[in-house]
C-alpha cells in the first residue's frame, strides 16, 4: 500500500506539473481508492482512466515517459502492411500459452533490434505492467525491451491481425438448415412463409447484416425484394450502394417480416403502409442504434406484397465534436466560427439528404454548449444523443410543429431546429434568431444563395431574412482517395480536362492523384469521405442587397458579393481538396456543377 501511495505521489506530481490534472482530481483519486477493497488495488492511472474517464493514451504516455520507456512508431503508409507481416511472423514463434499471455496483457512482439543482438521489441499499452517480467519464462526470450504503444494504434494492429468474427455469419455457414426451398410459384403458402419467418438461418442472416454493416462502416443497409423470390441486401459505404449478399429461393416477405420482428414499432402483418421503427444492439461492446424505414413497393404480380427496407446505422462513435475535423478551411472556417460564437442569429446548413448537414451542426453545437446555457433541439427523428442539450421527444402526443411552437415558452438560449420544412417552422426559427437566441437549422437547396431564395418563396420577408441570419453553409460529401493505391494523374487525363476548360499549372499537376482500386478499398479507389463547403457570410453589403430585393431575391448578386468576400464555390472548394491530394478531379466533377 505504501509503494502505491508513493507511486501516486510521483505520477500525480508529474501530471499536476503538466496541467493534466489538478489537486481536486488527485483528491478524488484518493477518495475512490479508499472507497472499496477493489478500488484500493487500482493505481492512479487506472482510476483516472476507468473511473474519471481520462484519455488512456494521454495518461499512459506520460507514465511511460516518466519511467523511461521508449514509444514505438506506428506507420500510416504501405509499410504498415510490412509491420503486420513481421508481427505475425514473430507471433508464430510462440506457443498458444505464450500468445494467450501476450493477448491478456495487451502486448505484441513489435520487431527486432538488429543492432543489439536481435533484441526483441515488445509493444505494450502499459509498459509498467509487472506481469511482463514473466516474458523470459513464458516466451523463452531473454534479450528484449518493453516499449510503449498508444492504445489507439494497438487496437488498430490487433483488429488487422485478428479480425472479429461475425457470430451470425458463422452460424449460417455451420448451419445444416437450408433456406432454399421449392416455392409454389402460383400463390404464397402462408404456412410455408411462417416457417421461413421463424427460421433461425434467416434470423441469423438479418442479425449478421446489422453487425457487418457496422463493422464495414456502412451508413445504411438496404433490403430490396426482387421478383423470382430473390432479396438483395446492400450496404451504402462512402455514399455508394453495393450488394453485400443476395438471398435466393426465399420469400422476400419472409426477410422483411424477420426485420420487422427484430425491430420495435413495426407491424409484421401490415404490408401496405409506410412504417418507421428502430433496433438497438450491442456490437463490439458499443450500443448501436438502427432507424428502420419500411415502404410498400409495386410488384409485377398481384400475389407479391413487396416492401423495401432501409436501415440507417446510428453509431455515436462517428459523432464529430471537433470543428477542425469537418474539412472546413479558409474563409468558410473563419466565417463559420465567427457566426456560431455570436450570441444570437441563425446558422443554416444546406445540401441534399446524406450530405452531412447534421454532423456539421452537432459539431458546431458542441463548440457552444456549456452548463450556463439552455440548449434545446427539435428533431424528427432524434439521431444522435447530444451531451448537454435537451432533445425534445417527438411522438403522437407532441408532433414537430407543436414542439416548435412550445419551444419559445421554454426559456432557450440556443436552439437546433432539425429542418425548416414549411413557412410556419421557418417563421418560428427566424423569430428565435431575432429575439436573442442562437439558432441552428437546415434546408434542402443546391447552394448557399439558393437558401435565401427558398426562404423568400416560403413567404419570409426579406428584411427578416437579412437581419436574422449569420451565415448559410452549403455542404457536400466527396470520397477520399485510398492512400494505399492512389496514383498521379497521367497526360491523358490532363488532356481530357483541358478540353473541358479545366487547366492546372505544372506545380499543381504534381499534387493531383487519381483513383486506382485495391483490396484495401474494395477496388473502388476510395476509402472514407470528406466535406466541401460554400459559405455565404452575412456582411453589411449582403444584408443590404437582400433588403433591396423587394420583389425577388437575386441569387447571382449574392453569389458575386460572397465571392468578393473570399467565399469559394462548392466546385472550387472541391478542387482545393484535389490539389491537396485528398480526392480526384473526377469525384469533384461528378459531385458538383459548374455554377455550384
C-alpha positions in Angstrom: 0.0 0.0 0.0 2.9 2.3 0.9 4.5 1.7 -2.6 1.2 2.5 -4.3 0.9 5.8 -2.4 4.5 6.7 -3.4 3.6 5.9 -7.0 0.5 8.1 -6.8 2.7 11.0 -5.4 5.3 10.5 -8.2 2.9 10.2 -11.1 0.4 12.7 -9.6 3.2 15.3 -9.3 4.2 14.9 -12.9 0.6 15.1 -14.2 -0.1 18.1 -11.9 3.1 19.9 -13.1 2.0 19.4 -16.8 -1.5 20.7 -16.1 -3.2 17.4 -17.0 -4.8 17.0 -13.5 -5.3 19.4 -10.6 -5.4 19.0 -6.8 -9.1 18.4 -6.9 -8.7 15.5 -9.3 -6.0 14.0 -7.1 -8.2 14.3 -4.1 -10.9 12.4 -6.0 -8.4 9.7 -6.9 -7.6 9.1 -3.2 -11.3 9.2 -2.3 -12.0 6.5 -4.9 -9.0 4.4 -3.8 -10.3 4.4 -0.2 -13.9 3.7 -1.2 -13.7 -0.1 -1.5 -11.3 -3.1 -1.4 -11.5 -3.5 -5.1 -10.6 0.2 -5.7 -7.7 0.0 -3.3 -5.8 -2.3 -5.7 -6.0 0.1 -8.6 -3.2 2.5 -9.4 -3.6 6.2 -10.1 -3.6 5.7 -13.9 -6.3 3.1 -13.7 -8.5 5.3 -11.6 -8.0 8.3 -13.9 -8.9 6.3 -17.0 -11.5 3.8 -15.7 -13.3 5.9 -13.1 -12.7 9.6 -14.1 -12.7 8.9 -17.9 -9.4 10.5 -18.8 -8.0 9.7 -22.2 -6.0 6.4 -21.9 -3.1 7.5 -24.2 -2.8 10.9 -22.6 -2.2 9.4 -19.2 -0.1 6.3 -20.1 2.2 8.2 -22.5 3.2 10.4 -19.6 3.7 7.4 -17.3 5.9 5.7 -20.0 7.9 8.9 -20.3 8.3 9.2 -16.5 9.7 5.7 -16.3 11.9 6.0 -19.3 10.1 3.7 -21.7 10.5 4.5 -25.4 7.4 4.8 -27.6 7.1 2.7 -30.7 6.4 4.4 -34.0 3.4 3.2 -36.0 3.4 3.8 -39.7 0.5 5.2 -41.6 1.7 4.2 -45.1 2.1 1.0 -47.0 4.9 -0.1 -44.7 2.2 -0.7 -42.1 1.4 -3.9 -44.0 5.0 -5.0 -43.7 4.8 -4.3 -40.0 1.8 -6.6 -39.7 3.7 -9.3 -41.5 6.6 -9.0 -39.1 4.4 -9.1 -36.1 2.6 -12.2 -37.4 6.0 -13.9 -38.1 7.1 -13.2 -34.5 3.8 -14.4 -33.0 4.2 -17.7 -34.9 7.4 -18.5 -32.9 5.4 -18.7 -29.6 3.0 -21.5 -28.5 -0.6 -20.9 -27.6 0.2 -20.3 -23.9 2.6 -17.6 -24.9 0.2 -16.0 -27.3 -2.6 -16.0 -24.7 -0.2 -14.3 -22.2 0.6 -11.5 -24.7 -3.1 -11.1 -25.5 -4.2 -10.9 -21.8 -1.5 -8.3 -21.1 -2.3 -6.2 -24.2 1.2 -6.7 -25.6 2.6 -7.6 -29.1 6.0 -8.5 -30.4 6.7 -5.4 -32.5 10.0 -6.2 -34.1 13.7 -6.9 -33.5 16.6 -4.5 -32.9 19.2 -6.0 -35.2 21.8 -3.6 -33.9 21.5 -5.1 -30.4 22.0 -8.8 -30.9 18.5 -9.3 -32.3 16.8 -7.9 -29.2 13.0 -8.4 -29.4 10.9 -5.3 -29.0 7.6 -5.9 -27.2 5.0 -3.1 -27.5 2.6 -2.7 -24.6 -0.2 -0.3 -23.8 1.0 -0.4 -20.2 4.8 -1.0 -20.1 4.7 -0.7 -16.2 2.6 -3.9 -16.1 4.5 -6.2 -13.6 3.3 -9.4 -15.5 5.6 -8.5 -18.4 8.6 -9.6 -16.2 7.4 -13.2 -17.0 8.3 -12.9 -20.7 11.6 -14.8 -20.4 9.8 -17.7 -18.6 6.7 -17.9 -20.8 8.2 -17.0 -24.2 11.8 -18.1 -23.8 13.1 -14.6 -24.8 15.9 -13.3 -22.6 17.1 -10.3 -24.8 14.1 -8.0 -25.0 12.9 -4.4 -24.4 9.4 -3.2 -23.5 8.2 -0.1 -25.3 5.0 1.9 -25.0 2.4 1.8 -27.8 -0.7 4.0 -27.8 -3.9 2.2 -27.3 -5.4 3.6 -30.5 -2.6 2.1 -32.5 -2.5 -1.2 -30.6 -6.3 -1.7 -31.3 -5.8 -0.9 -35.0 -3.0 -3.5 -35.3 -4.9 -6.1 -33.2 -8.0 -5.7 -35.4 -5.9 -6.2 -38.5 -4.2 -9.3 -37.1 -7.3 -10.8 -35.5 -10.4 -9.6 -37.4 -13.5 -10.0 -35.3 -15.8 -12.9 -36.3 -19.4 -12.3 -37.2 -21.0 -15.0 -35.0 -24.2 -14.9 -37.0 -22.4 -15.4 -40.3 -20.5 -18.3 -38.7 -23.9 -19.8 -37.6 -25.2 -19.5 -41.2 -22.1 -21.2 -42.6 -22.2 -24.1 -40.0 -26.0 -24.5 -40.1 -27.5 -27.6 -41.7 -30.7 -25.7 -42.3 -31.3 -24.8 -45.9 -33.2 -21.6 -46.7 -33.6 -22.6 -50.3 -37.0 -24.4 -50.7 -39.2 -25.3 -53.6 -41.7 -22.5 -53.6 -45.1 -22.6 -55.2 -45.0 -20.0 -58.0 -48.7 -19.7 -58.2 -49.6 -18.5 -54.7 -47.8 -17.8 -51.5 -48.2 -20.6 -49.0 -48.8 -18.8 -45.7 -47.8 -21.8 -43.6 -44.5 -22.1 -45.6 -44.0 -18.4 -45.2 -44.4 -18.6 -41.5 -41.9 -21.4 -41.3 -39.3 -19.3 -43.2 -40.0 -16.3 -40.9 -39.3 -18.4 -37.9 -36.2 -20.0 -39.5 -33.1 -19.5 -37.3 -31.0 -19.2 -40.5 -33.0 -16.2 -41.7 -32.8 -14.6 -38.3 -29.0 -15.1 -38.4 -28.8 -13.5 -41.8 -30.6 -10.3 -40.6 -28.5 -10.1 -37.4 -25.3 -10.7 -39.5 -26.2 -7.8 -41.8 -26.5 -5.5 -38.8 -23.1 -6.5 -37.4 -21.4 -6.5 -40.8 -22.9 -3.1 -41.7 -21.4 -1.5 -38.6 -18.0 -3.2 -39.0 -17.7 -2.2 -42.6 -18.6 1.4 -41.9 -21.8 1.5 -43.8 -24.2 4.4 -43.2 -27.3 2.4 -44.4 -28.4 -1.1 -45.1 -30.9 -1.5 -47.9 -33.1 -4.7 -48.1 -34.6 -4.9 -51.6 -37.1 -7.5 -52.8 -36.8 -8.8 -56.4 -39.1 -11.0 -58.5 -38.3 -14.7 -58.6 -38.0 -14.9 -54.7 -34.8 -13.0 -54.5 -33.8 -10.4 -51.9 -30.8 -8.2 -52.1 -29.0 -6.8 -49.1 -27.0 -3.7 -50.0 -24.6 -1.6 -47.9 -24.1 2.1 -48.5 -20.4 2.7 -47.9 -18.8 6.2 -48.7 -22.1 7.2 -50.3 -22.2 4.4 -52.8 -24.5 1.3 -52.7 -23.0 -2.1 -53.2 -24.5 -5.6 -52.9 -23.4 -7.4 -49.7 -25.4 -10.6 -50.2 -28.3 -12.0 -52.3 -30.8 -14.4 -50.7 -32.4 -16.7 -53.3 -35.3 -19.1 -53.1 -36.8 -17.4 -50.1 -39.9 -15.3 -49.9 -38.9 -11.6 -49.8 -41.9 -11.2 -47.5 -40.2 -13.6 -45.1 -37.0 -11.5 -45.0 -38.9 -8.2 -44.4 -41.0 -9.9 -41.7 -37.9 -11.1 -39.8 -36.6 -7.5 -39.8 -40.0 -6.2 -38.5 -39.9 -8.8 -35.8 -36.4 -7.7 -34.7 -37.5 -4.1 -34.5 -39.7 -2.1 -32.3 -42.6 -0.1 -33.6 -43.2 -2.2 -36.7 -46.2 -4.4 -37.5 -45.3 -7.6 -39.3 -48.8 -8.0 -40.8 -49.0 -4.5 -42.2 -47.7 -4.7 -45.7 -49.4 -1.8 -47.5 -48.4 1.3 -45.3 -45.2 3.1 -44.6 -43.7 2.3 -41.2 -40.9 3.6 -39.0 -39.2 1.7 -36.2 -35.9 1.1 -34.5 -33.5 -1.6 -33.4 -30.8 -1.4 -30.7 -27.9 -3.8 -30.4 -24.6 -4.1 -28.6 -21.9 -4.6 -31.2 -18.2 -4.9 -30.3 -19.0 -3.5 -26.8 -20.8 -0.4 -28.2 -24.5 0.4 -28.2 -25.5 0.9 -31.8 -29.0 2.2 -32.8 -30.7 1.4 -36.1 -33.5 3.5 -37.6 -35.7 1.3 -39.8 -37.9 2.7 -42.6 -40.3 0.4 -44.4 -42.1 1.3 -47.6 -44.6 -0.8 -49.7 -43.5 -1.5 -53.3 -45.5 -2.0 -56.5 -44.9 -5.5 -57.9 -45.3 -7.1 -61.3 -47.5 -9.8 -59.8 -50.6 -9.4 -57.6 -49.5 -12.3 -55.3 -46.5 -10.4 -54.1 -46.7 -7.8 -51.3 -43.2 -6.5 -51.5 -41.7 -3.9 -49.1 -38.3 -2.2 -49.3 -36.4 -1.6 -46.0 -33.7 1.0 -45.3 -31.9 0.7 -42.0 -29.9 3.8 -41.0 -26.9 2.9 -38.7 -26.6 5.4 -35.9 -23.2 4.9 -34.3 -22.3 7.6 -31.7 -18.6 6.8 -32.2 -18.9 8.7 -35.5 -20.1 11.9 -33.9 -17.6 14.6 -34.6 -17.1 17.2 -31.8 -14.1 19.0 -33.2 -14.7 21.6 -35.9 -11.2 21.1 -37.4 -12.1 17.5 -38.4 -15.1 18.6 -40.6 -13.0 19.7 -43.6 -13.9 23.4 -43.2 -10.9 25.6 -44.2 -10.0 29.2 -45.1 -12.9 31.7 -45.4 -15.6 29.0 -44.7 -13.9 28.1 -41.4 -13.3 31.6 -40.1 -16.7 32.9 -41.0 -18.4 29.8 -39.6 -16.5 30.1 -36.3 -17.4 33.8 -36.1 -21.1 33.0 -36.8 -21.6 30.3 -34.1 -19.9 32.4 -31.5 -22.4 35.3 -31.8 -24.9 35.5 -29.0 -27.9 35.4 -31.5 -28.7 34.9 -35.1 -29.3 31.9 -37.4 -26.8 29.4 -38.8 -28.2 27.4 -41.7 -26.7 24.3 -43.3 -27.9 23.4 -46.7 -27.4 20.5 -49.0 -29.2 17.3 -50.2 -30.0 14.3 -47.9 -26.9 12.5 -46.8 -24.5 15.5 -47.3 -23.5 15.5 -43.6 -25.5 18.6 -42.5 -26.5 17.1 -39.2 -22.9 16.1 -38.4 -21.7 19.6 -39.0 -24.5 21.1 -36.9 -23.8 18.7 -34.0 -20.1 19.6 -34.1 -21.0 23.3 -34.1 -23.3 22.8 -31.1 -20.5 21.1 -29.1 -18.5 24.3 -29.6 -21.1 26.5 -27.9 -22.7 24.2 -25.3 -21.9 25.0 -21.7 -23.7 24.5 -18.4 -24.8 28.2 -18.3 -26.9 27.8 -21.4 -30.3 26.1 -22.0 -29.8 24.2 -25.3 -32.9 22.7 -26.9 -33.2 20.6 -30.0 -36.3 19.8 -32.1 -35.5 16.9 -34.5 -37.7 14.3 -36.1 -36.3 11.8 -35.6 -33.5 12.3 -33.0 -30.5 10.5 -34.5 -27.6 11.2 -32.0 -27.6 11.9 -28.3 -26.0 15.4 -27.7 -24.5 15.7 -24.3 -25.5 19.0 -22.6 -28.6 19.5 -24.8 -32.3 18.8 -24.0 -33.6 16.9 -27.1 -37.3 17.1 -27.3 -39.1 13.8 -27.9 -41.5 13.9 -30.9 -44.4 11.5 -30.8 -48.1 11.2 -31.4 -48.8 13.4 -28.4 -46.4 16.2 -29.5 -45.5 16.5 -33.1 -42.8 18.5 -34.8 -45.0 21.6 -35.3 -46.3 21.6 -31.7 -42.7 21.3 -30.3 -41.5 24.2 -32.4 -44.3 26.4 -31.1 -43.8 25.3 -27.5 -40.0 25.8 -27.5 -40.4 29.6 -27.3 -42.0 29.2 -23.9 -39.2 27.0 -22.5 -36.6 29.8 -22.0 -34.0 28.6 -24.5 -30.5 30.2 -25.2 -29.6 28.0 -28.1 -32.0 26.1 -30.4 -31.5 23.4 -33.0 -34.4 23.1 -35.4 -33.8 19.9 -37.4 -35.2 21.2 -40.6 -37.2 24.2 -41.8 -39.9 22.3 -43.6 -42.5 25.0 -44.2 -43.4 28.6 -43.6 -44.5 28.1 -40.0 -41.3 26.3 -39.0 -39.2 28.9 -40.8 -41.0 31.8 -39.2 -40.6 30.4 -35.7 -36.9 29.8 -36.3 -36.5 33.3 -37.7 -38.4 34.7 -34.7 -36.0 32.8 -32.3 -33.0 34.2 -34.1 -34.4 37.8 -34.0 -35.2 37.6 -30.3 -31.8 36.9 -28.8 -31.3 33.2 -29.5 -28.6 31.4 -31.4 -30.5 29.2 -33.8 -29.2 26.3 -35.9 -31.2 24.7 -38.8 -31.0 23.0 -42.2 -32.6 23.5 -45.6 -32.5 21.4 -48.8 -31.1 23.6 -51.5 -28.3 23.2 -54.1 -26.0 26.0 -52.8 -25.9 28.8 -50.2 -27.5 31.7 -52.1 -30.4 29.4 -53.1 -31.3 29.0 -49.4 -32.1 32.8 -49.3 -34.4 32.5 -52.3 -36.1 29.4 -50.8 -36.9 31.3 -47.5 -38.3 34.2 -49.6 -40.5 31.9 -51.6 -41.8 30.3 -48.4 -43.1 33.7 -47.5 -40.5 35.1 -45.2 -40.0 38.9 -45.5 -36.6 40.0 -47.0 -35.8 42.3 -44.0 -36.4 39.4 -41.6 -34.1 37.1 -43.6 -31.4 39.8 -43.8 -31.1 40.5 -40.1 -31.9 37.1 -38.7 -29.2 35.0 -40.5 -25.5 35.0 -39.6 -24.3 32.5 -42.2 -25.5 29.9 -44.7 -23.1 27.0 -45.4 -23.7 24.7 -48.4 -22.1 21.3 -47.9 -21.4 18.1 -50.0 -19.6 14.9 -49.1 -16.9 13.7 -51.6 -15.0 10.4 -51.4 -11.4 10.4 -50.2 -8.8 8.7 -52.3 -7.4 5.4 -50.9 -3.9 6.2 -49.6 -2.7 2.7 -50.5 -3.4 2.8 -54.2 -3.9 6.3 -55.5 -1.6 7.3 -58.4 -0.6 10.6 -60.0 -2.7 11.6 -63.0 -1.3 10.9 -66.5 -1.1 13.1 -69.5 -4.3 11.6 -71.0 -6.4 12.7 -68.0 -4.9 16.2 -68.2 -5.7 16.5 -71.9 -9.3 15.5 -71.3 -9.6 18.1 -68.5 -8.0 20.7 -70.8 -10.7 20.0 -73.4 -13.3 20.8 -70.7 -11.6 24.1 -69.9 -10.0 22.9 -66.6 -6.3 23.8 -66.5 -3.6 23.4 -63.9 -0.1 24.8 -63.5 2.9 22.4 -63.7 3.4 22.8 -60.0 -0.3 21.9 -59.3 -0.2 18.8 -61.5 2.5 17.3 -59.3 -0.1 17.1 -56.4 -3.0 15.7 -58.4 -3.9 12.0 -58.0 -6.4 9.6 -59.4 -8.3 6.5 -58.1 -6.9 3.0 -58.9 -8.5 0.4 -56.6 -7.0 -2.3 -54.4 -8.0 -4.9 -51.8 -7.9 -2.2 -49.0 -10.6 -0.1 -50.6 -12.7 -3.0 -52.2 -11.3 -2.0 -55.7 -13.2 1.4 -55.6 -10.1 3.6 -55.3 -11.7 5.5 -52.4 -11.8 5.0 -48.7 -13.7 7.4 -46.4 -15.3 10.8 -47.2 -14.6 14.4 -46.6 -16.7 17.6 -46.8 -16.5 20.6 -49.1 -18.2 23.8 -48.3 -19.5 27.1 -49.7 -20.0 29.9 -47.2 -22.4 32.9 -47.5 -21.5 35.0 -44.5 -23.9 37.9 -43.9 -21.8 41.1 -44.3 -23.4 44.6 -44.3 -23.4 44.5 -48.2 -25.2 41.2 -48.4 -27.8 42.3 -45.8 -28.5 45.5 -47.8 -28.7 43.5 -51.1 -31.4 41.2 -49.6 -33.4 44.1 -48.1 -33.4 45.8 -51.5 -34.8 42.7 -53.2 -38.3 43.7 -52.5 -39.9 41.7 -55.4 -37.4 38.8 -55.9 -34.1 37.6 -54.4 -31.3 37.8 -57.0 -29.1 34.8 -56.2 -26.4 36.0 -58.7 -25.8 39.2 -56.8 -25.5 37.3 -53.5 -23.1 34.9 -55.2 -20.9 37.7 -56.6 -20.8 39.6 -53.3 -19.9 36.4 -51.5 -17.1 35.5 -53.9 -15.7 39.1 -53.5 -15.5 38.5 -49.7 -13.4 35.3 -50.2 -16.0 32.5 -50.4 -15.4 29.6 -52.7 -18.0 27.7 -54.8 -18.5 24.0 -53.9 -16.6 23.1 -57.1 -13.6 25.4 -56.2 -13.7 24.0 -52.6 -13.5 20.5 -54.1 -10.6 21.5 -56.4 -8.7 22.7 -53.4 -9.0 19.2 -51.9 -7.8 17.8 -55.3 -4.7 20.0 -55.0 -4.1 18.7 -51.5 -4.1 15.1 -52.9 -7.3 14.2 -50.9 -9.6 13.4 -53.7 -9.8 13.0 -57.5 -10.9 15.5 -60.2 -13.5 13.0 -61.4 -15.1 12.8 -57.9 -15.4 16.6 -57.6 -16.8 17.0 -61.1 -19.4 14.2 -60.5 -20.5 15.8 -57.2 -20.7 19.5 -58.1 -22.0 21.6 -61.0 -20.4 24.5 -62.9 -22.5 27.1 -61.0 -22.1 25.5 -57.6 
